Amino acid sequence: MLSNKQILGLQFYRQKPILNYIVDFYCPAANLVIECDDSQHFTEDGLEAHRIRDAALAELGLIVLRFDNGQVMERIDDVVESIYQYCLKELSKESP
């Protein structure tokens, strides 16, 4: 759903380098990073790494939406709807 500009005509880049990180998906028009996390990301060390990474990305004005692999595999429609709603809200801020 993120390919071919299927969400509001927005371009999403996969495996995009930003700072010292490689984010799963990046949409510059919405200042959005999307991360899809597996179970290793939910350890104490993993959560601390997320906090540091998210803070660094926030300094660039980026918002990080995180989804676990279970959500992506079992409730993809909900994941896409969350992304769509976020992007719609961000784009409406830019319109007069």
N, C-alpha and C positions, 0 to 999 in steps of 0.2 A: 504493500500500500504506500510505502514511502518513495518507491521508484516512480519514474515517469510523471512526477508532479501531480499525483492523484489526490493530494490533500490541499485544497484551495490553490492549486497551481504552484505550490511552493517547491523549491529545489531542496532536497535533502542529500547530503553527502555522507557516504559510508566510510568508516575507518578514517576519520579526518584528524590529522595532527593539529593540536592546539596546545601551545606552550610545550611542556614536556610530556604531554599526554596524547593518547590516541583515543578519541571518543568514538562510540559506536555509530552515532548519527549526529549530523549537525545541519541546522537550518539557519543560515545567516539572516534571512529576512525576518524571522521571528526571534532571533537571539536565543535559539533553543538547542540544547544538547539532549539527546536521548541515550540512555544507557540501559542495556539488557544484562541483568546480573544473574549468575548462577550461585549455588549455595556457598561457595567459598567467600563470596563477598559479604556474607552476613555474620562472619566471625568478628570478634572484637577488633582484631587488626584490620580486617576488611572495612568495617564501619568507620574506623578512624581514618583510613586512607581515603574513603569517600568524603569524609568531612573536610579534609585538607584539600582534596581535588576540587570539590564543589566550591569551596571558598576561593580558590585561585581562579576558577572559571567565573565566579560571581564578580570578581574584581574587573573582569572584562565586560561585564554587563550581561553575562549569559545565565540562563536558567537551566537547571538540569532536571529532567524528568526521568525517574528510575522505575523500571519494571523488572520483576523477577521473571525468570524463564518460564515458570509455571503460568503466570499471567499471559505471557506471550503465546504459549502453546495451547492453553485451555480457554482463554478469554480474549482472543485477539481483537474481536469487535469492540470490547470495552477499552482495550489499549488504544486502538485507533481513534475511538471517540474521544478519549482523554486528550490525545495529541491534537485532534481536530479542534476541540473546544479551546484548548490553550492557544493555538495559532489564531483562531478566530478572534479571541479576546485581544491578543497582541496586535493583530492587524487593525482592529477597530480603534485602538489607541492612536494610530497614525492617521486615521481619516478624520477630516474636520467635522 
